[in-house]
Amino acid sequence: MKKINLRHGVFWPPFILLLVAGLFSLLYPDLFLEKVNIANNWLLDNVGWLFSLSGLLMLVVVIAVYFSPLGRYRIGGKDAKPMLSMKNWLAITLCTTIAAGVTFWGIVEPIYHLVTPPESLGLEANSAEAAIFSMSTMYLHWTVTPYAIYCVPALMFAFAFYNMRKSFSLSSTLAPLLGKRTDGKFSSFIDGISLYTLALGMASAMGTAVLNLAGGVHYLTGWESNTVMWAIIAAITMITFTISASTGLMKGIRILSNINMNVYIIIVLFIFITGPMTFIVNLGTESFGHYLTNFFEKSLFTGAAAGDMWPKWWTVFYWANWFAWAAITAMFLGRIGYGYTVRTFIAVNFVFPSIFGALWMTIFGGTAIHKQLTDGTLGDILNNFGAESVLYAVLADVPLSMIVIPFYLFIVFISFVTASDSNISAMGGISSHGISPESQEAHIIIKVMWGTAVGIIAWVMLSFAKIDGIKILSNLGGIPALILCLAIVGSLLKVAYNPAKYDVTEQVKREESYKDTVLQREVNNNLENEKDLVESNNN
């Protein structure tokens, strides 16, 4: 039976902190929210500008690396063969990064921006200008910049793990900068903090998914969305993604990702064909032009001059969340890129997901904006009944809505499960000793413990501190993750400048070949000695 091989110094500190945060929110919900709000406001006021600049930096670095000498190198060495087909690889990557967020915010977020645009821009609510601003903002929040934030640490980890033959640790991404100082306690410290931030991020995403699913069940059945329903949904979701993660990459995760990709394609085509197609295409075209024309202004908009809080509530909040998720998620994304060139890696982790994100936001966001501009009901629904009600009000207008809504509920469920099992797999790996290119799966008990903890914390905080508390905690995790990712940028640029200096795959291959030769000689000598001994005895 496979040993657990737990990294106690990495696993227990974040695991216990997670349970303490959940217990604190359970016993003192008001005090909990007060304290995390103070910390979050400080973060947004004092570090927001750095998140904005760093997001832009990640985008520049991804493009630079694509055209650098590193772009021609293959993850795992020139003879490495892919562990996944291109189709499976793309499906897993999309589902790991998109999660349930796009299924919720793709319809809901545009309405927020349409009915309450930034005050400092002087846009009238529900105007044509606000519609264009809303859609172009969706391109900002859900296309190239967030995927660049994911891609940079994922690429550096892939190269460090497979080509530099470093350990399965986030500290390995800093080896080009810090050398052997990345080993030991420093490695445990980096991995422990990253585990804590991702666990909170997953619990936050799970809370959003549970609310989303509960809203759909309420719409279809009339059952009240309360703590009991949340517990049932959370338990089913937790059990599903834990089982999937426990089966390993080639079974549960791959199968679920392929299913997820197919249902994405079906729902995108259906909504586009049956929705306001002409309006969607025209608004998307105009808004994309607005996004390109004002890209730097939108990316670096802080609202400081006018005292506008909008960028802190939205763009900075998103960037902090993306960075908090990026570190551990990068380990899974890097792990599955084995056998492909760096340029192909960037295409699959940055280019294709960005295109898919733009299509999704154009179609679903355009449909929601069209409804609000036409009948003006979504703004009132948002204010009076909550964000999840907006989602189902939009879907209720499409043809065959009684079939589409249950199907969409299935998409929300499987989207979160697929993303979660990928991250649970990475969390299990970083909590374990002995993870290597040849043995990449953690013990099932470690995965079950993380899956159970995330599910319980999500339900406790959703029920007693509401989703805002855990979202803010996840947001706060963006600070250490941001510092780590900026250091990873330095490592990646060093590698990109002189990749041959850091790629040891050929050296390792020669050493292994030499060992095999020596071993074969010893075997041959032993056989000769035994033969001589037998002949001597016979004589």
C-alpha positions as CSV (number, residue, x, y, z in Angstrom):
1,M,0.0,0.0,0.0
2,K,1.3,3.5,-0.9
3,K,2.7,5.5,2.1
4,I,1.1,8.8,2.9
5,N,4.5,10.6,3.0
6,L,3.0,13.8,4.5
7,R,5.1,17.0,4.6
8,H,4.0,17.9,8.2
9,G,5.6,21.4,8.1
10,V,3.7,22.2,4.9
11,F,0.4,20.5,5.5
12,W,-0.5,21.2,9.2
13,P,0.0,25.0,9.5
14,P,-2.3,26.0,6.7
15,F,-4.8,23.2,7.5
16,I,-5.1,24.3,11.1
17,L,-5.3,28.0,10.2
18,L,-8.1,27.2,7.8
19,L,-10.0,25.4,10.6
20,V,-9.3,28.3,13.0
21,A,-10.7,30.8,10.4
22,G,-13.8,28.7,10.0
23,L,-14.3,28.4,13.8
24,F,-13.8,32.2,14.3
25,S,-16.4,33.0,11.7
26,L,-18.8,30.5,13.3
27,L,-18.4,31.8,16.9
28,Y,-18.0,35.5,16.2
29,P,-19.3,36.3,12.7
30,D,-19.7,40.1,13.2
31,L,-16.2,40.5,14.7
32,F,-14.8,38.2,12.0
33,L,-16.3,40.4,9.2
34,E,-15.2,43.6,10.9
35,K,-11.5,42.5,11.2
36,V,-11.2,41.1,7.7
37,N,-12.9,44.2,6.2
38,I,-10.3,46.4,7.9
39,A,-7.5,44.4,6.5
40,N,-9.1,44.3,3.0
41,N,-9.7,48.0,2.9
42,W,-6.1,48.6,3.8
43,L,-5.0,46.2,1.0
44,L,-7.2,48.0,-1.6
45,D,-6.1,51.4,-0.5
46,N,-2.4,50.8,-0.3
47,V,-1.5,47.9,-2.6
48,G,-4.1,48.2,-5.3
49,W,-1.8,50.0,-7.7
50,L,0.8,47.2,-7.4
51,F,-1.8,44.6,-8.4
52,S,-2.7,46.6,-11.5
53,L,0.9,47.1,-12.6
54,S,1.8,43.5,-11.9
55,G,-1.1,42.2,-14.0
56,L,0.1,44.2,-16.9
57,L,3.7,43.0,-16.2
58,M,2.6,39.4,-16.4
59,L,1.1,40.1,-19.8
60,V,4.2,41.7,-21.2
61,V,6.4,38.8,-19.8
62,V,4.2,36.1,-21.4
63,I,4.5,37.8,-24.9
64,A,8.3,38.3,-24.4
65,V,8.9,34.7,-23.4
66,Y,6.9,33.4,-26.4
67,F,9.4,35.1,-28.8
68,S,12.5,34.4,-26.7
69,P,15.0,31.5,-27.2
70,L,13.1,29.6,-24.4
71,G,10.1,29.4,-26.7
72,R,11.8,26.6,-28.8
73,Y,12.5,24.4,-25.7
74,R,10.4,21.4,-24.9
75,I,9.1,20.8,-21.4
76,G,10.8,17.7,-20.1
77,G,13.6,17.7,-22.7
78,K,13.8,17.3,-26.5
79,D,12.8,13.6,-26.4
80,A,9.9,14.1,-24.0
81,K,6.5,12.7,-25.2
82,P,3.3,14.4,-24.1
83,M,1.3,12.8,-21.3
84,L,-1.9,14.2,-22.7
85,S,-3.3,14.7,-26.2
86,M,-3.7,18.4,-27.3
87,K,-7.5,18.1,-27.0
88,N,-7.4,16.7,-23.4
89,W,-4.7,19.1,-22.4
90,L,-6.7,22.1,-23.6
91,A,-9.9,20.8,-22.0
92,I,-8.3,20.3,-18.6
93,T,-6.5,23.7,-18.8
94,L,-9.7,25.6,-19.6
95,C,-11.7,23.9,-16.9
96,T,-9.0,24.3,-14.2
97,T,-8.8,28.1,-14.7
98,I,-12.4,29.0,-15.7
99,A,-14.1,27.1,-12.9
100,A,-17.7,28.1,-12.0
101,G,-16.8,31.8,-12.0
102,V,-17.4,32.3,-15.7
103,T,-20.8,30.5,-15.6
104,F,-21.9,33.0,-12.9
105,W,-20.2,36.3,-13.6
106,G,-20.5,36.0,-17.4
107,I,-24.2,37.0,-17.1
108,V,-24.2,38.9,-13.7
109,E,-21.2,41.1,-13.9
110,P,-22.1,43.1,-17.0
111,I,-25.4,44.1,-15.3
112,Y,-23.5,45.5,-12.4
113,H,-21.3,47.7,-14.7
114,L,-24.3,48.7,-16.8
115,V,-26.5,49.9,-14.0
116,T,-23.7,51.3,-11.7
117,P,-20.8,52.4,-13.9
118,P,-17.8,54.2,-12.3
119,E,-18.9,57.6,-11.1
120,S,-15.6,59.3,-12.1
121,L,-16.2,58.4,-15.8
122,G,-19.5,60.3,-15.9
123,L,-21.4,57.5,-17.6
124,E,-25.2,57.4,-17.4
125,A,-26.6,54.1,-16.1
126,N,-28.2,51.9,-18.8
127,S,-26.8,54.1,-21.6
128,A,-25.1,53.0,-24.8
129,E,-21.8,54.2,-23.4
130,A,-22.3,52.2,-20.2
131,A,-23.1,49.1,-22.3
132,I,-19.9,49.5,-24.2
133,F,-18.0,50.1,-21.0
134,S,-19.6,47.1,-19.4
135,M,-18.7,44.7,-22.2
136,S,-15.1,46.0,-22.7
137,T,-14.6,45.6,-18.9
138,M,-15.5,41.9,-19.3
139,Y,-12.7,41.5,-21.8
140,L,-10.3,43.1,-19.3
141,H,-11.4,40.9,-16.4
142,W,-11.7,37.6,-18.2
143,T,-9.3,37.4,-21.1
144,V,-5.5,38.0,-21.5
145,T,-4.5,39.6,-18.2
146,P,-5.8,36.9,-15.8
147,Y,-4.5,34.1,-18.1
148,A,-1.1,35.8,-18.2
149,I,-1.2,35.7,-14.3
150,Y,-1.8,32.0,-14.5
151,C,0.6,31.3,-17.3
152,V,3.8,32.9,-15.9
153,P,4.1,30.8,-12.7
154,A,2.8,27.7,-14.5
155,L,5.5,27.9,-17.2
156,M,8.3,28.5,-14.7
157,F,7.2,25.6,-12.5
158,A,6.9,23.3,-15.5
159,F,10.5,24.2,-16.6
160,A,11.9,23.9,-13.0
161,F,10.2,20.6,-12.3
162,Y,10.9,18.8,-15.6
163,N,13.9,20.5,-17.2
164,M,15.8,21.7,-14.1
165,R,14.7,18.5,-12.2
166,K,13.8,20.5,-9.1
167,S,11.4,19.2,-6.4
168,F,7.6,19.4,-6.5
169,S,7.5,22.8,-4.6
170,L,6.7,26.3,-5.5
171,S,10.1,27.4,-4.2
172,S,11.6,25.5,-7.1
173,T,10.3,28.3,-9.4
174,L,12.8,30.6,-7.6
175,A,15.8,28.4,-8.1
176,P,17.3,30.5,-11.0
177,L,17.2,33.5,-8.6
178,L,18.1,32.0,-5.3
179,G,19.9,28.7,-6.1
180,K,20.1,26.2,-3.2
181,R,18.5,28.7,-0.8
182,T,15.1,27.5,-2.0
183,D,15.5,24.2,-0.2
184,G,14.5,23.3,3.4
185,K,12.5,25.6,5.6
186,F,12.1,28.3,2.9
187,S,10.4,25.7,0.7
188,S,8.0,24.7,3.4
189,F,7.2,28.3,4.2
190,I,6.4,29.2,0.6
191,D,4.3,26.1,0.0
192,G,2.4,26.5,3.3
193,I,1.3,30.0,2.6
194,S,0.3,29.2,-1.0
195,L,-1.7,26.2,0.3
196,Y,-3.6,28.5,2.7
197,T,-4.4,31.1,0.1
198,L,-5.7,28.5,-2.4
199,A,-7.8,26.7,0.2
200,L,-9.5,29.9,1.0
201,G,-9.9,30.7,-2.7
202,M,-11.5,27.3,-3.3
203,A,-13.8,27.7,-0.4
204,S,-14.8,31.1,-1.7
205,A,-15.5,29.8,-5.2
206,M,-17.4,26.9,-3.7
207,G,-19.5,29.3,-1.7
208,T,-20.3,31.1,-4.9
209,A,-21.1,27.9,-6.7
210,V,-23.4,26.7,-3.9
211,L,-25.3,30.0,-3.9
212,N,-25.6,29.7,-7.7
213,L,-26.9,26.1,-7.6
214,A,-29.2,26.9,-4.7
215,G,-30.7,29.8,-6.7
216,G,-31.3,27.5,-9.7
217,V,-32.9,24.8,-7.5
218,H,-35.1,27.5,-5.9
219,Y,-36.1,28.8,-9.3
220,L,-37.1,25.3,-10.6
221,T,-38.7,23.8,-7.4
222,G,-39.6,26.7,-5.1
223,W,-37.5,25.2,-2.3
224,E,-36.0,27.8,-0.1
225,S,-32.3,28.6,-0.5
226,N,-31.2,28.2,3.1
227,T,-28.4,26.6,5.2
228,V,-29.9,23.1,4.9
229,M,-30.0,23.3,1.1
230,W,-26.5,24.7,1.1
231,A,-25.2,21.9,3.2
232,I,-26.7,19.3,0.9
233,I,-25.3,20.9,-2.3
234,A,-21.9,21.5,-0.6
235,A,-21.7,17.8,0.5
236,I,-22.6,16.5,-3.0
237,T,-20.1,18.8,-4.6
238,M,-17.4,18.0,-2.1
239,I,-17.8,14.2,-2.4
240,T,-17.8,14.4,-6.2
241,F,-14.6,16.5,-6.6
242,T,-12.8,14.5,-3.9
243,I,-13.6,11.2,-5.6
244,S,-12.6,12.6,-9.0
245,A,-9.3,14.0,-7.7
246,S,-8.5,10.7,-5.9
247,T,-8.8,8.7,-9.2
248,G,-5.8,10.6,-10.6
249,L,-5.2,12.8,-13.7
250,M,-5.8,10.2,-16.3
251,K,-9.2,9.1,-15.0
252,G,-11.6,11.4,-13.2
253,I,-10.0,14.8,-14.1
254,R,-9.5,14.0,-17.7
255,I,-13.0,12.5,-18.2
256,L,-14.8,15.4,-16.4
257,S,-12.8,18.0,-18.3
258,N,-13.8,16.5,-21.6
259,I,-17.5,16.4,-20.6
260,N,-17.2,20.0,-19.3
261,M,-15.6,21.2,-22.6
262,N,-18.4,19.6,-24.6
263,V,-21.2,21.1,-22.6
264,Y,-19.5,24.5,-22.8
265,I,-19.6,24.3,-26.6
266,I,-23.2,23.2,-26.6
267,I,-24.5,26.0,-24.4
268,V,-22.4,28.7,-26.1
269,L,-23.7,27.7,-29.5
270,F,-27.3,27.5,-28.3
271,I,-27.3,30.9,-26.5
272,F,-25.7,32.5,-29.5
273,I,-28.0,31.0,-32.1
274,T,-31.2,31.5,-30.1
275,G,-30.3,34.9,-28.6
276,P,-30.0,38.4,-30.0
277,M,-27.3,37.3,-32.4
278,T,-26.9,40.6,-34.4
279,F,-26.8,42.7,-31.2
280,I,-24.2,40.4,-29.6
281,V,-21.9,40.5,-32.6
282,N,-22.2,44.3,-33.1
283,L,-21.8,45.1,-29.4
284,G,-18.9,42.7,-29.1
285,T,-17.1,44.2,-32.1
286,E,-17.6,47.8,-30.8
287,S,-16.7,46.9,-27.2
288,F,-13.6,45.0,-28.3
289,G,-12.4,48.1,-30.2
290,H,-13.0,50.2,-27.0
291,Y,-11.0,47.6,-25.0
292,L,-8.1,47.8,-27.4
293,T,-8.1,51.6,-27.7
294,N,-8.3,52.1,-23.9
295,F,-6.4,49.0,-22.8
296,F,-3.7,50.7,-20.7
297,E,-6.1,53.2,-19.2
298,K,-8.5,50.4,-18.2
299,S,-5.7,48.2,-16.9
300,L,-4.2,50.9,-14.7
301,F,-7.4,52.7,-13.6
302,T,-7.2,53.2,-9.8
303,G,-9.8,55.9,-9.3
304,A,-7.5,57.7,-6.9
305,A,-7.8,61.2,-8.4
306,A,-11.6,61.2,-8.1
307,G,-11.9,59.1,-5.0
308,D,-13.8,56.5,-7.1
309,M,-14.0,53.1,-5.3
310,W,-15.1,51.2,-8.5
311,P,-11.6,49.9,-9.5
312,K,-11.0,48.6,-6.0
313,W,-14.3,46.8,-5.9
314,W,-13.8,45.2,-9.2
315,T,-10.5,45.2,-11.1
316,V,-8.1,45.2,-8.2
317,F,-10.3,42.7,-6.3
318,Y,-10.1,40.4,-9.4
319,W,-6.3,40.7,-9.8
320,A,-5.8,40.0,-6.1
321,N,-8.0,36.9,-6.4
322,W,-6.2,35.7,-9.6
323,F,-2.8,36.0,-8.0
324,A,-4.0,34.1,-4.9
325,W,-5.2,31.2,-7.0
326,A,-2.3,31.3,-9.5
327,A,0.5,29.9,-7.3
328,I,-0.8,26.4,-6.5
329,T,-2.9,26.2,-9.7
330,A,0.4,26.8,-11.6
331,M,1.8,23.6,-10.2
332,F,-1.1,21.6,-11.8
333,L,-1.0,23.5,-15.1
334,G,2.8,23.1,-15.2
335,R,2.6,19.4,-14.4
336,I,0.3,18.5,-17.3
337,G,2.4,20.5,-19.9
338,Y,5.0,17.8,-20.2
339,G,6.2,16.9,-23.7
340,Y,5.1,20.2,-25.4
341,T,7.2,23.2,-26.4
342,V,7.2,26.4,-24.4
343,R,5.4,28.2,-27.2
344,T,2.7,25.5,-27.4
345,F,2.4,25.8,-23.6
346,I,1.8,29.5,-23.8
347,A,-0.8,29.0,-26.6
348,V,-2.7,26.4,-24.5
349,N,-2.5,28.3,-21.2
350,F,-2.8,31.8,-22.5
351,V,-3.9,32.3,-26.1
352,F,-6.7,29.7,-26.4
353,P,-8.3,30.3,-23.0
354,S,-8.3,34.1,-23.6
355,I,-10.1,33.6,-26.9
356,F,-12.6,31.3,-25.2
357,G,-13.1,33.7,-22.4
358,A,-13.8,36.6,-24.9
359,L,-16.4,34.4,-26.8
360,W,-18.1,33.4,-23.6
361,M,-18.3,37.0,-22.3
362,T,-19.4,38.4,-25.6
363,I,-22.3,35.9,-26.0
364,F,-23.5,35.6,-22.4
365,G,-22.7,39.2,-21.4
366,G,-24.2,40.5,-24.6
367,T,-27.4,38.6,-24.0
368,A,-27.8,40.0,-20.5
369,I,-27.0,43.6,-21.6
370,H,-29.6,43.3,-24.4
371,K,-32.3,42.2,-22.0
372,Q,-31.5,45.1,-19.6
373,L,-31.5,47.7,-22.4
374,T,-34.7,46.3,-23.8
375,D,-36.9,45.9,-20.7
376,G,-34.8,47.3,-17.8
377,T,-35.8,44.5,-15.4
378,L,-32.4,43.0,-14.5
379,G,-31.2,46.0,-12.5
380,D,-34.3,45.8,-10.3
381,I,-33.9,42.0,-9.9
382,L,-30.2,42.6,-9.0
383,N,-31.1,45.1,-6.3
384,N,-34.1,43.4,-4.9
385,F,-33.4,39.6,-5.2
386,G,-29.7,39.2,-5.5
387,A,-27.1,38.4,-8.2
388,E,-28.1,34.7,-8.6
389,S,-31.7,35.8,-9.5
390,V,-30.3,37.8,-12.5
391,L,-28.7,34.7,-13.9
392,Y,-31.9,32.7,-14.0
393,A,-34.0,35.7,-15.2
394,V,-31.8,35.9,-18.3
395,L,-32.0,32.1,-18.9
396,A,-35.8,32.1,-18.4
397,D,-36.1,34.2,-21.6
398,V,-34.3,31.7,-23.9
399,P,-36.2,29.1,-25.9
400,L,-36.7,25.8,-24.1
401,S,-35.8,27.5,-20.8
402,M,-37.2,24.6,-18.7
403,I,-34.5,22.4,-20.3
404,V,-31.8,25.0,-20.5
405,I,-31.9,26.0,-16.9
406,P,-31.3,22.4,-15.5
407,F,-28.7,21.9,-18.1
408,Y,-27.0,25.2,-17.0
409,L,-27.2,24.0,-13.4
410,F,-25.3,20.9,-14.5
411,I,-22.7,23.1,-16.2
412,V,-22.2,25.1,-13.0
413,F,-21.8,22.0,-10.9
414,I,-19.4,20.2,-13.2
415,S,-17.4,23.4,-13.8
416,F,-16.6,23.8,-10.2
417,V,-16.0,20.1,-9.6
418,T,-13.6,19.9,-12.6
419,A,-11.6,23.0,-11.4
420,S,-11.6,21.8,-7.8
421,D,-10.3,18.3,-8.4
422,S,-7.4,19.7,-10.4
423,N,-6.5,22.0,-7.5
424,I,-7.1,19.3,-4.8
425,S,-4.7,17.1,-6.8
426,A,-2.1,19.9,-6.7
427,M,-2.7,20.6,-3.0
428,G,-2.2,16.9,-2.3
429,G,1.0,16.9,-4.2
430,I,2.5,19.9,-2.5
431,S,1.6,18.4,0.9
432,S,3.5,15.2,0.1
433,H,7.1,13.9,0.0
434,G,8.3,11.9,-3.0
435,I,6.4,13.6,-5.8
436,S,8.4,13.4,-9.0
437,P,8.0,13.2,-12.7
438,E,7.8,9.5,-12.4
439,S,5.4,9.5,-9.4
440,Q,3.0,12.4,-9.5
441,E,0.0,11.4,-7.4
442,A,-0.4,12.1,-3.7
443,H,-2.0,9.6,-1.3
444,I,-5.8,9.5,-1.4
445,I,-6.1,10.4,2.3
446,I,-4.3,13.8,1.8
447,K,-6.7,14.6,-1.1
448,V,-9.7,13.6,1.0
449,M,-8.6,15.7,3.9
450,W,-8.2,18.8,1.8
451,G,-11.5,18.2,-0.1
452,T,-13.4,17.8,3.2
453,A,-11.8,20.8,4.8
454,V,-12.6,23.1,1.9
455,G,-16.2,21.9,1.7
456,I,-16.8,22.3,5.5
457,I,-15.2,25.8,5.6
458,A,-17.2,26.9,2.6
459,W,-20.5,25.9,4.2
460,V,-19.6,27.3,7.7
461,M,-18.6,30.7,6.4
462,L,-21.5,30.8,3.9
463,S,-24.0,30.1,6.6
464,F,-22.6,32.2,9.5
465,A,-20.2,34.9,8.0
466,K,-21.7,35.0,4.6
467,I,-19.7,34.7,1.4
468,D,-18.2,38.2,1.8
469,G,-15.9,37.1,4.7
470,I,-14.3,34.2,2.9
471,K,-14.0,36.2,-0.4
472,I,-12.1,38.9,1.5
473,L,-9.8,36.3,3.1
474,S,-9.1,34.9,-0.3
475,N,-8.4,38.4,-1.5
476,L,-5.9,39.0,1.3
477,G,-4.1,35.9,0.2
478,G,-3.2,37.8,-3.0
479,I,-0.5,39.8,-1.2
480,P,2.0,36.9,-0.5
481,A,1.0,35.3,-3.8
482,L,1.8,38.6,-5.6
483,I,5.2,38.8,-4.1
484,L,6.0,35.3,-5.0
485,C,4.8,35.8,-8.6
486,L,6.9,38.9,-9.0
487,A,9.9,36.9,-7.9
488,I,8.9,34.1,-10.4
489,V,9.0,36.7,-13.1
490,G,12.6,37.4,-12.3
491,S,13.4,33.7,-12.5
492,L,11.6,33.2,-15.8
493,L,13.3,36.1,-17.4
494,K,16.7,34.7,-16.4
495,V,15.8,31.3,-17.9
496,A,14.4,32.9,-21.0
497,Y,17.7,34.8,-21.6
498,N,19.8,31.6,-21.4
499,P,17.7,28.5,-21.2
500,A,20.6,26.2,-22.0
501,K,22.2,27.1,-18.7
502,Y,19.3,25.8,-16.7
503,D,18.1,22.8,-18.8
504,V,19.7,19.7,-17.4
505,T,17.7,17.1,-19.2
506,E,20.5,16.1,-21.5
507,Q,23.0,15.9,-18.7
508,V,20.6,13.7,-16.7
509,K,20.1,11.5,-19.7
510,R,23.9,11.1,-20.1
511,E,24.3,10.3,-16.4
512,E,21.5,7.7,-16.5
513,S,23.0,6.2,-19.7
514,Y,26.4,6.0,-18.0
515,K,24.9,4.4,-14.9
516,D,23.1,1.9,-17.1
517,T,26.4,1.1,-18.9
518,V,28.2,0.6,-15.6
519,L,25.4,-1.6,-14.3
520,Q,25.4,-3.7,-17.4
521,R,29.2,-4.1,-17.2
522,E,28.8,-5.3,-13.6
523,V,26.1,-7.7,-14.6
524,N,28.3,-9.0,-17.5
525,N,31.3,-9.3,-15.2
526,N,29.3,-11.2,-12.6
527,L,28.0,-13.5,-15.3
528,E,31.6,-14.1,-16.5
529,N,32.8,-14.8,-13.0
530,E,30.0,-17.2,-12.4
531,K,30.8,-18.9,-15.7
532,D,34.5,-19.2,-14.8
533,L,33.5,-20.5,-11.3
534,V,31.2,-23.2,-12.8
535,E,33.9,-24.2,-15.3
536,S,36.5,-24.4,-12.5
537,N,34.3,-26.6,-10.4
538,N,33.6,-28.9,-13.4
539,N,37.3,-29.3,-13.9
